[in-house]
C-alpha cells in the first residue's frame, strides 16, 4: 500500500494576475494537503505600439472583437497616455467573448455597446 503524501505543488500564474490562488490553497488545505505555490507563468504584452496606432484611427474600423480579458487589459494599457481616442471606441460595437471580458470592457474601457458575452461556452 502506498504511503499518503500530503504535499502539493500548485503551478499557476503570478498572484496579482490570478485571483483564484486563495481558493485553491484553501480547498487543498481543507482536504489536509500542504501547498507549495510555484509561480510558473508570466505574461508580457507585445505589439503595443501597433495596437495604439490602430486604436488612434477608430474611423477605419467598425468595432472590436475582444477574445479575452488580456485583450481588454492591452487596450487599457496603451490608452493610458491618451484616453481621448477611446471616446469613439466607446460608441462602436464590441463583441466580447465571455461575461468576464464584457464586464472588464465596460468597467475599464467604458464600452457602451458590448455583445456576445454568453458566447464563451459555445467555443
N, C-alpha and C positions, 0 to 999 in steps of 0.2 A: 504494500500500500504506500502510495506516495505521500510525503510529508506536505502539510499545508503551508504554503508560503504566503505571507500576508503583505508583501511589498509590491507596489505597482509603480511603473514609470509612466507618467502621463505626458505624452508628447503633443504639444499644442503651440499655438501662436503666442505672441507676446501678450501679457495680461491686459494692457491698455487697448488692445485690438480684440480681445476675446473676453467678453463679459460672462461667459458660461464657466469660467475657471472655478469659481467658488461652488457652483452647483455640482460639478464633477467631484471635486475634493470632498465636499460634504457627503454626497451619496456614497462614495467609496469608503470614507472613514466611518460612516454609519454602519457599513457592512463589515467593519473590522479590518480594513486594509490601511496600510501606511502608504501615503502618496509622495513620490518624489516627482517634482514638476520639472520637465526638461523643455526649455524654450527652443523649439526647432524651426520655427517659421519666422521669416522676416519679409516684409513687403516693401517694395520700392516702386514709386510711380515713374514711368518712362514716358517720353514724348510729351512732356508738359507744355513745352513751347509750341508744338504743333497743335495741341488741344486749345491752347489760348488763342492762337491765330484763327482757328475755326470759330471759336466762340465769339470773337470780336466782329464777325460778319454774320449775324443771325439772319439777315435778309437773304442770304444764299441758301437757307435751309427751311424745311417745312416743319421740323420738330426734332425731338431727341428720342433715342431708344436707350434706356438705362437698364443694363442687364444685371447689375449688382450694386450693392451699397458702395463698393470701391469706385465704381464709375461716378457716383454722386460725390464721393469724397474728392475725387480727382478734379471735378468741375469746381467744387467749393474751394479747393486749394489754389487753383490757378486764377480764381476770381477775387482773391483777397486784395490784390493791389488795385484793381479797377472793377468795382462792383456795378458800375452803371451799365455795362453791356449785358448784365443779367436781366435788366428790366424787360427787354424784348423777349428773351427766352422764357420768362415767367408767363407770358401770354400764349406761347406756342404749345402745341400738344407734346406731351412726353409720355411715351409708353414705358411703364415701369414694371419690370419683372419681379413680382412678389410684393407682399404688403410691407415688408421692412424697407425695401428700396423706395416704395412710394412714400412712406412716412418720412424717411430721411430727405427725399427730394423736396417734399413740401416744407419741411421744417428748416432745412439748411440752405436751400436754394430759393425758396418762396415760389416754387412752381405751382401754377393755378389750374392747369388742365392735364392732370395725370390720369392715365388709363392703364388697364391691364394688370392691376395688382393681383388678381386671382390666377394669373397665367402660370405662375411658377410650378404649381402642382401638375400641370399638363406637360411640362418639359421632361 
